Amino acid sequence: MPSVQGFSTSRARSYIFRLPLFTRVIVAIICALWLVGVQSVWDIREFGALVPSKINFATAHRLSTFPLIHLNIFHALVNLVALTPLMERFESEYGTLTTLALFFGPLTTVPALAYMLIERFVLHADTAVMGASMWVFLLLGMEAIRTFKSNPYLVIGTHHIPTWTTPLMLIFAVAVLMPGTSLLGHLCGVAMGYIAGLGIIKYLAPPEWALRWVETRFNLLSILPHYVSVDQKTYGRFGVLPTNNRAGGSAATELVGSTQRLGP
């Protein structure tokens, strides 16, 4: 396959084919909603954007839909390039059901509510926001906390910069280089990422026993391609293929030792 300055189309295609289920669906939804936004009959941005003054019980969907809607193709493309590897890593670690519950639950609604309250009652403004960049900075915040625990400082010359501050520096760089982006929205996202990265995420996620019951009840590992099991320690990244050959070994031993996985 052709390669241009280190970019391999075969590797890119292989990476895309390996994306887990929820990440694939989010990419597809963002692309589909951008296409919907091209027509002028129905204004998808007016319907789904996060507008503080328009949030009520009838329009609560805005708290979850705004990351999926973008202003234009450039806005959508930049966010997809940044979001996809971060979302893929999160889903691969926590599982598809957990990712679904968190990203259409507290990881989106909490920073959205924080933005709404600060915008309305502190800044006395009503700026509409949309786009997946809030998810991008939330995931970067979580990664920064994880990095800080193992590598507290980034050394540049004689300066020691705490690694947890790198998303903040990126936020301000984006605000300078790309006027019109929401500084407050990005800050709310990274703040939620810091909170989740400190260990709060395990209290926000649904109980694992409930997720395991759903997986078993509906046999999700078998019927959904690229599905990632919530039980990483038992099933591995994409689940262990079943086997009836147990010559002298226990089921537990086979599960721990096996390297076979469902999916690509």
C-alpha positions as CSV (number, residue, x, y, z in Angstrom):
1,M,0.0,0.0,0.0
2,P,1.2,3.6,-0.6
3,S,2.9,5.5,2.2
4,V,3.3,9.2,2.4
5,Q,5.7,10.6,5.0
6,G,5.1,7.8,7.4
7,F,1.4,7.5,6.8
8,S,0.4,4.0,5.8
9,T,-3.1,3.6,4.3
10,S,-3.0,-0.1,5.2
11,R,-2.4,0.7,8.9
12,A,-5.1,3.3,8.9
13,R,-7.6,0.9,7.3
14,S,-6.6,-1.8,9.8
15,Y,-7.0,0.6,12.7
16,I,-10.5,1.7,11.5
17,F,-11.6,-1.9,11.1
18,R,-10.5,-2.6,14.7
19,L,-12.5,0.2,16.3
20,P,-14.8,-1.0,19.0
21,L,-18.6,-0.8,18.6
22,F,-19.5,2.4,20.5
23,T,-16.7,4.4,19.0
24,R,-17.9,3.3,15.5
25,V,-21.4,4.3,16.3
26,I,-20.4,7.7,17.5
27,V,-18.3,8.4,14.4
28,A,-21.2,7.3,12.2
29,I,-23.7,9.4,14.1
30,I,-21.5,12.5,13.9
31,C,-21.1,12.0,10.2
32,A,-24.8,11.4,9.7
33,L,-25.8,14.5,11.6
34,W,-23.4,16.6,9.7
35,L,-25.1,15.4,6.5
36,V,-28.5,16.2,8.0
37,G,-27.2,19.7,8.8
38,V,-26.5,20.3,5.1
39,Q,-30.2,20.6,4.2
40,S,-32.2,23.7,5.1
41,V,-35.6,22.1,5.8
42,W,-34.9,21.2,9.4
43,D,-32.3,23.0,11.5
44,I,-30.5,20.2,13.4
45,R,-28.3,22.7,15.1
46,E,-31.2,24.6,16.5
47,F,-32.7,21.4,17.7
48,G,-29.7,19.8,19.4
49,A,-27.3,22.6,20.4
50,L,-26.7,23.4,24.1
51,V,-28.4,26.8,24.6
52,P,-28.6,27.7,28.3
53,S,-31.8,29.7,28.1
54,K,-33.6,26.9,26.2
55,I,-32.9,24.1,28.7
56,N,-36.1,22.8,30.3
57,F,-37.8,19.4,30.8
58,A,-39.0,19.4,27.2
59,T,-35.6,20.2,25.8
60,A,-33.4,18.2,28.2
61,H,-32.2,16.2,25.2
62,R,-29.8,19.1,24.4
63,L,-27.7,18.1,27.4
64,S,-26.7,14.9,25.5
65,T,-27.1,15.8,21.8
66,F,-24.8,18.8,21.6
67,P,-21.5,16.8,21.3
68,L,-22.9,15.0,18.2
69,I,-23.7,18.2,16.2
70,H,-21.2,20.4,14.4
71,L,-21.1,23.7,12.6
72,N,-19.5,22.5,9.4
73,I,-17.4,19.7,7.9
74,F,-14.1,21.2,9.2
75,H,-15.5,21.4,12.7
76,A,-16.7,17.8,12.5
77,L,-13.5,16.5,10.9
78,V,-11.1,18.1,13.5
79,N,-13.2,16.7,16.4
80,L,-13.4,13.2,14.9
81,V,-9.7,13.0,14.4
82,A,-9.1,14.0,18.0
83,L,-11.9,12.1,19.6
84,T,-11.6,8.7,17.9
85,P,-8.4,7.4,19.4
86,L,-9.3,8.7,22.8
87,M,-12.8,7.1,22.7
88,E,-11.4,3.9,21.4
89,R,-9.0,3.6,24.3
90,F,-11.7,4.4,26.8
91,E,-14.1,1.9,25.4
92,S,-11.4,-0.8,25.2
93,E,-10.6,-0.3,28.8
94,Y,-14.1,0.1,30.4
95,G,-16.3,-1.9,27.9
96,T,-19.0,-0.9,25.5
97,L,-22.0,-0.8,27.9
98,T,-20.1,1.3,30.5
99,T,-19.0,3.7,27.8
100,L,-22.6,4.0,26.5
101,A,-24.0,4.6,30.0
102,L,-21.3,7.2,30.9
103,F,-21.2,9.2,27.7
104,F,-25.0,9.5,27.4
105,G,-25.1,10.0,31.1
106,P,-23.0,11.8,33.7
107,L,-19.8,12.4,31.6
108,T,-21.9,14.5,29.3
109,T,-24.7,15.9,31.3
110,V,-22.7,17.0,34.3
111,P,-20.3,19.3,32.4
112,A,-23.2,20.5,30.3
113,L,-25.1,21.5,33.4
114,A,-22.0,23.2,34.8
115,Y,-21.6,25.2,31.6
116,M,-25.3,26.2,31.6
117,L,-25.2,27.4,35.2
118,I,-21.9,29.3,34.9
119,E,-23.0,30.8,31.5
120,R,-26.4,31.9,32.8
121,F,-25.9,32.9,36.4
122,V,-22.2,33.9,36.6
123,L,-21.4,35.3,33.2
124,H,-25.0,36.4,32.4
125,A,-24.7,35.2,28.8
126,D,-26.4,32.7,26.6
127,T,-23.9,31.4,24.2
128,A,-24.9,28.2,22.3
129,V,-22.3,25.4,22.1
130,M,-22.0,22.2,20.1
131,G,-19.4,19.7,19.0
132,A,-17.4,16.8,20.4
133,S,-14.5,18.9,21.6
134,M,-15.9,18.8,25.2
135,W,-15.6,15.0,25.1
136,V,-12.1,15.4,23.7
137,F,-10.9,17.5,26.6
138,L,-12.8,15.4,29.1
139,L,-10.8,12.3,27.9
140,L,-7.6,14.3,27.8
141,G,-8.2,15.3,31.4
142,M,-8.6,11.7,32.4
143,E,-5.4,10.8,30.6
144,A,-3.6,13.7,32.2
145,I,-4.5,12.5,35.7
146,R,-3.4,9.0,34.8
147,T,-0.1,10.3,33.4
148,F,0.5,12.5,36.5
149,K,0.3,9.5,38.8
150,S,3.2,7.8,37.0
151,N,5.0,10.8,35.6
152,P,4.3,13.9,37.7
153,Y,6.4,16.4,35.7
154,L,7.2,17.3,32.2
155,V,10.8,18.6,32.1
156,I,11.5,21.4,29.6
157,G,15.0,22.8,30.2
158,T,15.0,23.9,33.8
159,H,11.3,24.0,34.1
160,H,9.2,21.3,35.7
161,I,5.6,21.5,34.4
162,P,3.0,19.3,36.1
163,T,1.7,16.8,33.5
164,W,-1.9,17.3,34.7
165,T,-1.8,20.9,33.3
166,T,-1.2,19.8,29.7
167,P,-4.9,19.8,28.7
168,L,-5.2,23.3,30.2
169,M,-2.4,24.6,28.1
170,L,-3.9,22.9,25.0
171,I,-7.3,24.6,25.8
172,F,-5.8,28.1,25.9
173,A,-3.8,27.3,22.7
174,V,-7.0,26.3,20.9
175,A,-8.8,29.4,22.2
176,V,-6.0,31.6,20.8
177,L,-5.5,29.8,17.5
178,M,-9.2,29.1,16.8
179,P,-11.4,32.1,17.8
180,G,-15.0,31.3,18.4
181,T,-14.4,28.1,20.3
182,S,-15.9,27.8,23.7
183,L,-13.3,28.3,26.4
184,L,-15.8,27.7,29.2
185,G,-17.2,24.5,27.5
186,H,-13.7,23.1,27.2
187,L,-12.9,24.0,30.8
188,C,-16.0,22.3,32.0
189,G,-15.1,19.2,30.0
190,V,-11.5,18.9,31.3
191,A,-12.7,19.6,34.9
192,M,-15.1,16.6,34.6
193,G,-12.2,14.6,33.2
194,Y,-10.0,15.5,36.2
195,I,-12.8,14.4,38.6
196,A,-13.4,11.1,36.7
197,G,-9.6,10.5,36.5
198,L,-9.2,10.8,40.3
199,G,-11.4,7.7,40.7
200,I,-14.9,9.1,40.8
201,I,-15.7,7.4,37.5
202,K,-16.3,4.0,39.3
203,Y,-19.1,5.7,41.3
204,L,-20.7,7.1,38.2
205,A,-20.7,3.9,36.2
206,P,-23.6,1.4,36.5
207,P,-22.8,-1.6,38.8
208,E,-20.9,-4.3,37.0
209,W,-23.3,-7.1,38.1
210,A,-26.1,-5.3,36.2
211,L,-23.9,-4.9,33.1
212,R,-22.9,-8.5,33.2
213,W,-26.5,-9.6,33.5
214,V,-27.4,-7.5,30.4
215,E,-24.4,-9.0,28.5
216,T,-25.4,-12.5,29.4
217,R,-29.2,-12.1,29.0
218,F,-28.9,-10.7,25.5
219,N,-25.7,-12.6,24.5
220,L,-24.1,-9.4,23.4
221,L,-20.6,-10.9,22.9
222,S,-22.0,-13.2,20.2
223,I,-24.5,-11.0,18.4
224,L,-22.7,-7.7,18.3
225,P,-19.4,-7.4,16.3
226,H,-16.7,-5.4,17.9
227,Y,-18.5,-5.4,21.2
228,V,-16.2,-4.9,24.2
229,S,-17.1,-6.9,27.4
230,V,-17.4,-5.0,30.7
231,D,-15.6,-7.8,32.4
232,Q,-12.1,-7.3,31.0
233,K,-10.3,-9.6,33.5
234,T,-12.5,-12.6,32.6
235,Y,-13.1,-12.1,28.9
236,G,-10.2,-10.1,27.7
237,R,-10.6,-7.1,25.4
238,F,-13.1,-8.6,23.0
239,G,-14.1,-11.7,24.9
240,V,-12.7,-15.3,24.9
241,L,-14.0,-17.8,22.4
242,P,-15.9,-20.6,24.1
243,T,-14.3,-24.1,24.1
244,N,-15.4,-27.5,25.3
245,N,-11.9,-28.9,25.5
246,R,-11.0,-28.9,29.2
247,A,-8.5,-31.7,29.5
248,G,-7.7,-31.6,33.2
249,G,-8.0,-27.8,33.5
250,S,-10.7,-25.7,35.2
251,A,-12.8,-23.1,33.4
252,A,-11.2,-20.3,35.4
253,T,-7.7,-21.4,34.4
254,E,-8.7,-21.6,30.8
255,L,-10.2,-18.2,30.8
256,V,-7.2,-16.6,32.4
257,G,-4.7,-18.3,30.1
258,S,-6.5,-18.0,26.8
259,T,-5.4,-15.5,24.2
260,Q,-8.4,-16.0,21.9
261,R,-10.7,-13.1,21.6
262,L,-13.9,-12.2,19.8
263,G,-13.7,-9.5,17.1
264,P,-10.9,-8.6,14.7
